């Protein structure tokens, strides 16, 4: 097998082979549309605003409405750091929802051999607490997530297929850290010039170490607008 091709498919292989068997699970089909604005305010510093809607129960009910706002700074060509504040409406059932909020931070490493882009992202996220609770509880527990990705820029056309694999680690029992789930994705990015980007991806979210785990089959569709202030050269 070509070495570059093996590097490209490695994240997908790891997530599928390692966690293929999970017993006694629920299954669901979900749809996650989103829109994002990325504004470069000064060189290497960007403001990000994103809205996402998640539909579950075979796309028949709202699951979450998520709003993220944050900033990112590119330290060099390989490393970027970001911090975000999240507020979300979490539907407990079809007629009732509660507002929750939390914070998270990302450190992203990227390496680009030829037309490939290989990445690793570490995310640390706080507990999500309901808005009427004291904010101090937000910092009582943290989860960390580890995502690896590979993307290939097809020569001559604005399409870039990609794959992703992610592990979610936290304290489900409150006693010790353990793997709470994994995610695997395959998709494609389509660029409309430098300002507009559309992606579509399909994947699996699998819960682990819970008595009644959920396996969600998800289609995600996203649009991002990338802008910069005129004063930036």
Secondary structure per residue as TSV (DSSP state, phi and psi in degrees):
chain	resnum	aa	ss	phi	psi
A	1	X	-	360.0	137.0
A	2	X	-	-55.5	134.9
A	3	X	H	-60.5	-43.5
A	4	X	H	-64.4	-37.4
A	5	X	H	-65.6	-40.1
A	6	X	H	-62.6	-42.7
A	7	X	H	-61.1	-37.3
A	8	X	H	-65.7	-40.5
A	9	X	H	-93.9	-6.1
A	10	X	H	-56.6	-46.3
A	11	X	H	-58.4	-40.3
A	12	X	H	-66.9	-40.4
A	13	X	H	-62.4	-43.4
A	14	X	H	-61.9	-45.7
A	15	X	H	-71.2	-37.6
A	16	X	H	-74.2	-46.4
A	17	X	H	-69.9	-41.0
A	18	X	H	-67.6	-35.0
A	19	X	T	-125.3	37.8
A	20	X	-	-67.6	-37.4
A	21	X	-	-102.2	119.4
A	22	X	-	-140.0	123.8
A	23	X	-	-95.5	157.2
A	24	X	S	59.9	46.7
A	25	X	-	-109.9	160.4
A	26	X	E	-92.4	156.7
A	27	X	E	-126.7	143.6
A	28	X	E	-150.9	149.9
A	29	X	E	-110.3	129.8
A	30	X	E	-130.8	159.7
A	31	X	E	-133.1	127.8
A	32	X	E	-123.9	91.9
A	33	X	E	-86.5	148.7
A	34	X	E	-151.6	159.7
A	35	X	E	-139.3	141.2
A	36	X	E	-138.8	141.6
A	37	X	E	-113.6	127.2
A	38	X	E	-119.4	115.3
A	39	X	E	-119.0	117.3
A	40	X	E	-82.1	110.9
A	41	X	E	-90.2	-37.2
A	42	X	E	-138.6	170.4
A	43	X	T	-55.6	123.1
A	44	X	T	74.3	-1.1
A	45	X	E	-113.4	122.4
A	46	X	E	-123.4	146.5
A	47	X	E	-100.8	134.7
A	48	X	E	-124.3	134.3
A	49	X	E	-132.4	128.5
A	50	X	E	-138.1	140.1
A	51	X	E	-121.7	132.5
A	52	X	E	-137.3	141.3
A	53	X	E	-120.0	133.8
A	54	X	E	-118.6	126.4
A	55	X	E	-112.3	133.7
A	56	X	E	-131.0	-163.5
A	57	X	T	52.0	52.5
A	58	X	T	56.5	44.8
A	59	X	T	59.5	32.6
A	60	X	T	-107.3	-13.3
A	61	X	E	-140.6	153.4
A	62	X	E	-71.7	139.1
A	63	X	E	-108.2	-53.0
A	64	X	E	-148.2	149.7
A	65	X	E	-119.2	118.7
A	66	X	E	-117.3	131.7
A	67	X	E	-122.1	123.2
A	68	X	E	-118.4	138.4
A	69	X	E	-137.4	135.0
A	70	X	E	-168.4	-176.9
A	71	X	E	-131.4	150.8
A	72	X	E	-132.4	151.4
A	73	X	E	-135.5	127.4
A	74	X	E	-87.1	113.0
A	75	X	-	-73.7	-38.6
A	76	X	S	-160.0	-169.9
A	77	X	S	-67.5	-15.2
A	78	X	S	-110.1	-21.9
A	79	X	E	-125.5	134.1
A	80	X	E	-136.5	141.0
A	81	X	E	-121.2	148.6
A	82	X	E	-150.1	154.9
A	83	X	E	-138.2	140.0
A	84	X	E	-135.8	150.2
A	85	X	E	-110.5	133.2
A	86	X	E	-121.7	135.4
A	87	X	E	-126.4	136.1
A	88	X	E	-144.7	145.8
A	89	X	E	-93.1	119.7
A	90	X	E	-109.6	113.6
A	91	X	E	-79.0	115.9
A	92	X	E	-75.6	-33.0
A	93	X	E	-154.8	-173.2
A	94	X	T	-63.8	-22.7
A	95	X	T	-116.7	1.0
A	96	X	E	-139.3	133.8
A	97	X	E	-142.4	162.0
A	98	X	E	-132.0	145.5
A	99	X	E	-87.5	131.0
A	100	X	E	-127.2	158.4
A	101	X	E	-143.4	162.8
A	102	X	E	-170.8	176.3
A	103	X	E	-129.4	156.5
A	104	X	E	-153.3	155.8
A	105	X	E	-129.7	145.9
A	106	X	E	-123.0	143.1
A	107	X	E	-125.9	122.7
A	108	X	E	-118.4	132.2
A	109	X	E	-114.6	134.7
A	110	X	E	-135.1	137.3
A	111	X	E	-131.2	133.6
A	112	X	-	-125.2	84.1
A	113	X	-	-80.7	116.6
A	114	X	T	54.8	-121.5
A	115	X	T	-93.4	4.8
A	116	X	E	-93.3	155.5
A	117	X	E	-133.1	112.5
A	118	X	E	-108.1	132.6
A	119	X	E	-137.1	154.8
A	120	X	E	-135.3	132.4
A	121	X	E	-125.9	126.4
A	122	X	E	-102.2	125.4
A	123	X	E	-120.9	129.3
A	124	X	E	-112.1	121.6
A	125	X	E	-127.8	143.8
A	126	X	E	-79.6	173.7
A	127	X	-	-64.8	149.6
A	128	X	-	-99.3	122.4
A	129	X	E	-118.0	150.4
A	130	X	E	-68.5	149.6
A	131	X	T	-62.4	-26.0
A	132	X	T	-87.2	2.1
A	133	X	S	-93.0	162.6
A	134	X	-	-67.9	136.1
A	135	X	G	-64.6	-23.0
A	136	X	G	-60.3	-28.6
A	137	X	G	-65.0	-20.7
A	138	X	G	-59.3	-29.9
A	139	X	G	-97.0	8.7
A	140	X	S	-77.1	-22.2
A	141	X	-	-148.9	143.6
A	142	X	E	-129.2	149.0
A	143	X	E	-118.1	153.4
A	144	X	E	-126.9	145.4
A	145	X	E	-128.8	141.0
A	146	X	E	-125.3	115.3
A	147	X	E	-120.1	131.8
A	148	X	E	-114.7	146.7
A	149	X	E	-146.3	158.4
A	150	X	E	-144.5	134.5
A	151	X	E	-134.5	146.7
A	152	X	E	-126.1	125.2
A	153	X	E	-89.4	107.0
A	154	X	-	-70.8	127.7
A	155	X	T	-66.8	130.6
A	156	X	T	89.5	-12.5
A	157	X	S	-135.6	151.8
A	158	X	S	-84.4	41.2
A	159	X	E	-114.8	136.4
A	160	X	E	-134.9	99.9
A	161	X	E	-70.2	150.5
A	162	X	E	-149.0	161.8
A	163	X	E	-136.1	152.9
A	164	X	E	-141.4	147.5
A	165	X	E	-139.0	137.9
A	166	X	E	-142.3	139.1
A	167	X	E	-109.4	137.1
A	168	X	E	-111.2	122.3
A	169	X	E	-124.9	132.8
A	170	X	E	-166.8	-161.4
A	171	X	-	-115.0	89.1
A	172	X	S	-73.9	-31.6
A	173	X	S	-100.6	-3.8
A	174	X	S	78.3	5.7
A	175	X	S	-111.2	-43.7
A	176	X	S	-150.6	159.9
A	177	X	-	-75.8	141.7
A	178	X	E	-154.1	165.2
A	179	X	E	-74.7	119.8
A	180	X	E	-92.1	-20.4
A	181	X	E	174.5	175.2
A	182	X	E	-141.3	158.2
A	183	X	E	-132.3	139.1
A	184	X	E	-133.0	138.2
A	185	X	E	-138.0	150.8
A	186	X	E	-139.3	137.9
A	187	X	E	-167.1	-167.5
A	188	X	E	-147.2	138.9
A	189	X	E	-99.9	140.9
A	190	X	E	-127.3	120.6
A	191	X	E	-100.6	129.8
A	192	X	E	-107.7	81.3
A	193	X	T	73.9	-162.0
A	194	X	T	-84.4	-19.5
A	195	X	T	-92.1	-28.3
A	196	X	E	-119.1	138.2
A	197	X	E	-142.7	137.6
A	198	X	E	-125.4	138.8
A	199	X	E	-132.4	153.6
A	200	X	E	-137.0	136.3
A	201	X	E	-146.0	154.3
A	202	X	E	-127.9	139.8
A	203	X	E	-167.0	-174.5
A	204	X	E	-123.5	131.9
A	205	X	E	-108.1	122.4
A	206	X	E	-122.2	119.2
A	207	X	E	-77.4	148.5
A	208	X	-	-133.8	162.9
A	209	X	S	53.7	43.2
A	210	X	S	-140.0	148.2
A	211	X	T	-61.6	-31.7
A	212	X	T	-130.8	72.2
A	213	X	-	-67.4	149.6
A	214	X	E	-105.8	133.0
A	215	X	E	-111.9	115.2
A	216	X	E	-107.3	131.5
A	217	X	E	-100.7	117.5
A	218	X	E	-122.8	133.7
A	219	X	E	-107.0	123.5
A	220	X	E	-115.3	133.8
A	221	X	E	-128.0	124.4
A	222	X	E	-136.0	151.4
A	223	X	E	-130.3	135.5
A	224	X	E	-129.2	141.3
A	225	X	E	-113.3	122.5
A	226	X	E	-111.6	116.5
A	227	X	E	-127.7	161.9
A	228	X	E	-141.6	149.1
A	229	X	-	-65.1	146.8
A	230	X	T	-63.2	-23.4
A	231	X	T	-74.0	-14.6
A	232	X	-	-81.1	129.6
A	233	X	-	-101.7	360.0
